[in-house]
Amino acid sequence: MGGISGNAGLFGNALDLAKVMQMYCNYGYYNYKQYISKSTLEEFTKTQYPKDNNRRGLGFDKPLIGNDTLPIHKAYPAPEVSKESFGHSGFTGAFVWADPTHDLIFIFLSNRVYPNRSNRNIYNLNIRPKVQQVFYQAMNKSK
């Protein structure tokens, strides 16, 4: 397609991502309206095959199984996220994560592919979970 196609995903800003993730966190309810049924969101955001050591939900990524016991350099995402949390990471490094247990939505917008696609520091340095962990640690200190 000459480098022009719609397969690169959806694009949005932090505010729009926060709204949709808040709706997911509220089990389909946002701004006084139910957009998706609670049962659908519960099904899409639960770990589907934990007995097979598969952390994935139907519509979302989930924390690694046993994530809360891992050090930050092995965890995905931050070790402090709840088992009920869910999110998505994109090819360019964008990352959204909702944690209904802790009432926290984390949005990390980046361009990992700049200056080229071989740039992998966002993964190699575990940047997103480390930044996410800062927010959980700050919440724990304020308690």
Secondary structure, DSSP 8 states (H G I E B T S, - for coil): -TT--STT-----HHHHHHHHHHHHTTTEETTEE-S-HHHHHHHTS-SBGGGTB---SSSB---TTGGGS-TTT-SS-TTS-TT-EEEE-TTS-EEEEETTTTEEEEE---TTSS-TT--HHHHTTHHHHHHHHHHHHHHHT-
